[in-house]
Amino acid sequence: MVLQIIWYLLVGVIISGYAILGGYDMGVGCLYLFNKDKAERAGMIKAIGPFWDANQVWLILAGGAIFAAFPFVFATVFSGFYLAMILVLVGLILRTVSIEFRAQLDTPGWAKIWDLAFGIGSFIPSILLGVAIGNVMRGIPLDAQTNYAGSFFGLLNPYSLLMGVFSLGLFIMQGSGFLMITRPLMTPKIQKWAKNAWVCSIALFAVLSVITLMIYPHLAANLLAMPVLFIFPLLAFLGLAVYPQSLKSKGKWRPVITSSVTLLGLVGLAGASLFPRLVPNFNTIDNFVSFFAGGASSSHLQNSLTAFNASSSPLTLTVMLVVAGIGVPVMLLYTIYVYSALSKSGNANQELDKNVKVSV
């Protein structure tokens, strides 16, 4: 049981890493469509140039961790969400190709095509990743063999769609904070984008909270059984509440730090609300009893995919834990080093210009 819990937490850490790093990456791409200034657009691509490919490693690592530690979850989610995952993959490919191809020809038509592809390729994953999380949070219908028993359009329910728009707003907030660091000359315009994204995000946070308590009370059961877990929604709320003020502060890192705290709080809230479930069975959701309130043997948990009944063997978990114990810290140290090196350069834009060639 200890190994399963460790891996449950480790997957949460990896998802948090992608939400923070991939979040600003996607956010910049989404803001790209709203900016008509060619020089500023080029600067936005330059800003994420040294980082975007490394950021996507966290998404690959998340998929690999789930595959290795919880193979039944991987099989159910990736097969049930197959079309949605393909669309996410298409979006990521569009982003990659756009960044690499845009500078190959210096013609307006060529640049316009890849500019559009870059923006769309950022919007699709930003929304669909939130939709996927929304479906997992509310539960998905599973058959007796724990296979997805719904359809693609069943995934497009109102709660999950709202969650998708929420994730889009959060990523734009994160991307705005990053641009304020790397493109300070664009600050007035970025502040306007960031404020609009914040208004949308905090409104959706309130709406989703009400819907969750009224329609999906099972998501609050763990928090009520163990009140210390309320630290996660508190972090998310505080991050959102402080964000507008951080946009006006002289500390250039404050907006991205504040939005990162919000993302950490929300990922932690999702994990705390679901534990030990990884894929709740929507068909038996009414039978859920909190694990912390003695519900370990409830019929809902028995018919859902949890950290305990969907995990790999103890040997596999142990071996993979050793690998992750080496790989994840290396990734963290490398990430810290790269950002620290650029920060100490005193002029991030000059460093970015050396690394990425972008045609205006």
N, C-alpha and C positions, 0 to 999 in steps of 0.2 A: 504493500500500500504506500510506503514511503516513496519508493521510486516513481510510482504513478503521480503522486502529488508533486514531486520535484519536477517532473516533466510537464505537468499541467502549468506550473508556475513559469517554467522555462519557455514554453510556447507563448505565454503571456508577455514575457520580457521581449521575445523576438518580435511579436506583433507590435508592441509598444515602440520598438526601434524603427520598424517600418512606418508606423503612423507618424512619428516625428520627422524622420529623415525623408522618407518617400512622400510624406505629407506636404512639405514645403516644395519639393520637386514638382509634384502634381499641381499644387496651388499656383506656382509660377506659370505652368503651362496653361492653366485655366484662365488666368489673368491676361495671358498673351492675346487672347481673342478680343479683349476689351480695349486694347491699346492700338491705336492707328498710327502712332509715330514710328517710322521705320527704324530710326536710330535707336530708340528706346527698346523696340522689339529685339533688335540685334543684341543690345546690352542684357536683356532678360535671358536670352539663350546663353550668352557668355557667363552669366551669373551662376547658372546651374551646370555649365560645361564640365568642370573638373569633378563634379559630384554625382551626376544623375545615374551613371551606370553602376557606381558603387552602392548607391541607395537601393537599387533594385535587387541587390544581393540579399537584402533583408527579406524581401518577399519570397525569393527562391528558398532561402533558409527556412522560412516559416512553413512552406510546402514540404520541404524535405524533413523537417522535424515532425510534422504531423504524420507523414508517410512512415517514418521510422518508429515513432513512439506509439502512434494510434492508427494503425493501418486500416482498421474497420471504419474509422471516421473519414479517413482519406478516400476510401472506396465509396462510401455513401455520399459524401458531400460533392466530390469531384464528378461522380456519375450523375447525381441528381441535379447538380448545378452546371451540367456540362455546357449547355449553350451560353449561359452567363459567363462561365470561365473562358470560353472561346472568344467572346466579345471583349473580355478584359485583355486577353492575349493579343487580339487584333489592335486594341488601343495602345498597348505597350509597344507593339511592332511599329505602329504608325509614328509614335514619338521617336523611337530610335532611328527609323529611316529618315524622318524629317530633319532631325538634328544633323545627320551625316550627309544628306543629299542637298540640303538647302543651299549650301555655299558652292555647289559644283558648277552652277551656271549663274551668270550675273544678268538675269533677265527678270522683269517684273512678273510675268506670267508664271515662271518657274517658282519664284519665291512665294507668290500668292498661294499656289497649290500646296506647298509644303508648310506654309504658315497655318493654313486651314487644317491640314492633317495633324500638325503638332497640337493645335488647340483641341480638336476633337479627340485625339488620342489621349489627352489629359483628362477631358471631361468623362469619358466612358469609364475608365477604372475608378475615378473618384466617386462616381455615383454608384456603380455596381458593387464595389467593395462594401459600401454602406448598406446596400440592399441585401447582400449576402449576410452581413452581421445582423441586420434586422430580422431576417428569416430564422437565423439560428437562435436569436434571443426569444422570439415568440414561440419557436418550435416548428418543426416540419413534420408532415405525416409520414410515418414509417410503417412498413408491413411487418409480418411476423419474423422475417429474416433481416430486419432493420435496414431494408432498402428504401430509398425515397419512393413514396407512393403518390406523388403529385405530378404536376405538369410545370412547364416553364412559366406559363402565365399565372399559375398559382403562386409563384414567387413574387409576382408584381402586385402584392397586396398593399393597401394604403399605409399600414404601419412601416413596412419595409421600404416603401418608396419615400416616405418622410425621412426615414433613417438615411437613405441615399442622398437626399438633398442636404441633410444635416452634415453628413461627412464631407460633402462638397464645400459647404460653408466653412467648416473647420480647416480643410486643406487650404482654402483661399486665405483664411486668417494666418495660417502658418507660412504660406508663401509670401504674403505681404510683409510679415516680419523679417523674413530672409532678404527680401528685396530692399528693405530699409537699411540693412547692413551693407549689402553689396552694391546697391545703386542709390546712394544718398541724394543725388540730384533729382531723383524721381519722388522724393518723400511726400510732397503735397498731394500728388496724384495717388500714391500708394495709400496714404492715410484715408483718402476718400473710399477707395476700394475696400480697405480693411474695415472701415466703420460699417459699410453696407453689409459685408459678410458677417460682421459681429451681430448686427441687428437681426439678420436672418437666423443666425445660429442660436442666439439666446431665446428667440421666440420659439424655435423648433425644440430647444431643450425643455422649455416649459410645457409645450404641447405634448411632446413625447413622454414627459414625466407623468402628466395627467392620464394619458392613454394607458401607460404601463400600469399605474396604480388601479385604474378602473377596469381594464379589460384583461391585463396579464399580471394579476397580483402575485403569481408564482415567482416573478422576478424580484419581489421585495421580501420573500420569505426568509432567505438566508440573512439578509441585513437585519430583519426583526429578531431573528434567533441569535445573532451575534452582532450587537450594536457597534462594535469596534470597526466593522466593515463600512460604516457610514462615512469613514474618512475619505473614501473614494468619491462619492457624489459631492462631498464638501470641497474636495480639491477641484473637481470639475467646475463647480459653481463659483468658487473663488477665482479661478483662472478666467472664467468668462466675465465676472464682475470687474476685475482689475484691468482687463485687456484695453478698454478705451483710454484709460489713463496712461497706460504704458506707451501708447502711440504718441503721446505728447511729451514723454520724458526725454531727458538728454541721453539716457543710457540706450545705445543703439541695439543692444541685445535684449532689452526687456520685453518687447512685443513677442519675439519668437520664444523666449523663455516662458512667458505667461501662457501662450497658446500651447506650448509643450506640456505645461502642467495640466492644462485642460484635457489634452489628449491622454496623458498618463492616468488622470482620474477616471476618464470614461472607459479606457481599456480595463483598468482595475475594477471598475464598477461592473462591467460586463462579465469579467471572470468571477467576481465574488457572487454575482446574482445567479450564475449558471452552475457553479460548483456543486457536485462533481461532474455535472453534465457537460458534454461537448456538443452533442446534438440531441436536444430534448424531443421526445415524441409528442407531437401536437395532439394526437388522438387520445392520449392518457394524461394530458396536462392537468386535469381537474383532480387527479389523484396524487399530485406532488406534495410531499412533506419534506421540509427542509432537512438536509443531511445533518445539520447542527442541532436539530430538534429530535434526533433519533429516527429519521426517515430513511436510513441507509437501505432498508429492505422494502421500501414502498414499491408498489406495482409500476408506478411511473418510471422510477429509476431502472427497474428490471427491464422495461421495454424501451428504454432510451440508450443512447451510446454515451457511456460515462468514462471517466479516467480509469476506472477499475475494470470494467467489462470489455473495453475496446482497445486495451493496450497490448503491446508486444510482450514477449516473454521477459522475465526478470534479467536473463542473460543479455538479451538484445538491449534492454533499457540501460543496463550497466555499461556495456561497451559503448553505446551511443552517448552516454553521459560523460564518459572519459573524453570522447571526441569533441563533444560540445564544450566541455570544460576547458579545452585548449582553443578551439576555434572561435567561440563567442568572445572571450576576453581579447583575443588577437584582433578581431574585427573592431571591438570597442576602442582598443588602444590605437589602432590605425586611424579610425575615424577622428578620435581626439587629436591625434598628431597632425592630421591634414588640416583640420579647422584651426588649430593653434598656429600652425606654420603660416597660413594665409593671414590670420589675424595679426601676427607679429610683423608681417611684411610692411604694415603701415599704410598700404594702399592695395586693397583687395582687387580693385578694378584692373590695375596694371598687371597683377599676377594672372588674373583671368584672361586678359587679352593675349598673354603669352601662350596660354594653353589651348585656346579655342579660336579658330578662324571662322568668322561668320560674315557672310555677304549682306550688306545693307540693301 
